[in-house]
């Protein structure tokens, strides 16, 4: 039996006037997550709309000079504590901070960090992502030192990590797969793992280009529900035939990202 479920979704530039907000709500309700984060929220009124649509959840939204925020909803049955970690802005005022959520379930504490890392495949974007990921792993080291954790803190971070590689020269490029492999190796050194998804692409431009940008990285001490050998469900445009009306509607009017969903047992 699952203790609680978590979802993260980059709803591209989610604002009430332009996004099919009823479709966003429907998509989240179909998953029914206890905890969820929406990335790229634009405008202060979005949280009020979500607050009305999800009466069993409490909400938190990041704050700062950035134009896009992260909105987090937590089911009211869960005891939680949430803070904002500004080190994930990496000194750039326009980048998003990381909502840092601690949840108590059955005398266990789980810490969840939602991230939306720097995009672009240029050296600056790649370097900023690398710095942000290191901050996440440093948080794991700090949590492991808490006496109650016994070196095995139940910590995970998830979201749009923008693992797209780096374009420099034809000799020094870093492929998308190489950046993901680097993430996996760094996680392994810290007693963590990148969870396997049931669909290996989470982003599309709607015209045949796909990337694996959204990830879940979790402590080995956390047990996850499994679906056909995978721990993460990918849901969104991947449920429709490429080029179909429903596919195009999802990509162009809802989001070019699929959501990612997992359950902790």
C-alpha positions, 0 to 999 in steps of 0.5 A, spaced: 500 500 500 502 506 498 504 511 503 503 517 498 503 519 491 507 525 488 507 529 481 511 534 478 509 537 471 512 543 467 505 546 464 508 551 459 507 558 461 501 556 465 497 563 465 489 563 466 488 567 460 492 562 455 492 555 458 487 550 457 486 551 465 480 546 465 484 541 462 490 542 466 486 540 472 483 534 469 490 531 468 492 532 475 485 530 478 486 523 473 492 522 477 490 524 484 497 526 487 497 527 494 503 532 493 504 536 486 508 541 483 506 545 477 512 549 474 512 555 470 506 558 473 505 565 471 501 570 474 499 571 481 491 569 480 493 562 478 494 559 485 487 562 487 484 558 481 488 551 483 486 553 490 478 553 488 479 546 484 483 542 489 479 544 496 483 538 499 490 541 498 494 547 501 498 551 496 505 554 496 508 558 491 515 561 490 517 568 490 522 572 487 524 576 481 523 571 476 517 571 472 515 564 472 514 560 479 513 553 482 506 552 485 506 546 490 499 543 493 499 538 499 493 534 501 491 536 508 491 529 511 499 530 510 503 534 516 508 538 512 513 543 513 515 547 506 521 552 505 524 556 499 531 554 497 534 560 494 541 557 492 538 554 486 537 560 483 545 560 483 546 567 484 541 569 478 535 573 480 531 570 474 532 563 476 527 559 480 528 557 487 527 550 490 521 549 494 523 544 499 518 540 503 518 535 509 512 530 510 511 526 516 508 519 514 508 513 519 513 516 524 518 517 518 520 524 515 520 524 507 524 531 504 522 533 497 525 538 493 522 540 486 526 543 481 526 547 475 533 547 472 536 552 467 535 551 460 539 551 454 544 547 451 550 552 451 556 552 456 552 557 461 546 553 461 550 546 462 554 549 468 548 552 471 545 546 471 551 542 474 551 547 480 544 546 481 545 539 481 551 539 486 546 543 491 541 538 491 546 533 493 549 537 498 542 537 501 542 530 501 549 530 505 546 535 510 540 530 511 544 524 512 547 527 518 541 528 522 541 523 528 534 520 526 536 519 519 542 514 521 546 516 514 540 514 510 535 520 509 529 519 505 530 525 500 528 525 493 528 531 488 524 531 481 522 536 476 524 539 469 532 538 470 533 540 463 538 534 462 539 536 454 546 536 454 551 541 451 553 544 444 560 547 444 564 544 438 563 537 435 569 535 439 567 537 446 559 536 445 555 533 451 550 529 449 543 528 452 544 521 454 551 523 457 548 528 461 543 523 464 549 518 465 553 523 469 547 525 473 546 517 475 553 516 477 553 522 481 547 520 485 550 513 486 556 516 489 551 519 494 546 513 495 541 515 490 538 513 484 535 516 478 528 512 477 526 509 471 520 512 467 515 508 463 516 513 457 523 515 456 521 522 453 518 527 457 518 533 452 517 535 445 516 540 440 510 537 437 514 536 430 518 530 431 523 532 436 523 529 443 528 529 449 528 526 456 528 532 461 524 531 467 527 526 472 526 523 479 532 522 483 531 519 490 535 516 496 536 508 496 532 508 502 525 510 499 521 504 496 517 506 490 511 502 487 513 499 481 509 499 474 512 493 469 519 494 472 518 502 472 517 507 478 515 513 474 509 514 470 509 519 464 503 522 462 501 527 457 502 528 450 505 521 449 498 518 450 496 520 443 498 519 436 503 524 434 500 529 429 493 527 432 488 533 434 489 531 441 496 530 441 497 537 438 492 540 443 496 538 448 502 540 446 500 547 443 495 549 448 497 545 455 504 543 455 510 541 451 512 537 457 508 530 460 507 530 467 511 525 472 508 521 477 510 516 483 508 513 489 512 511 495 510 505 499 
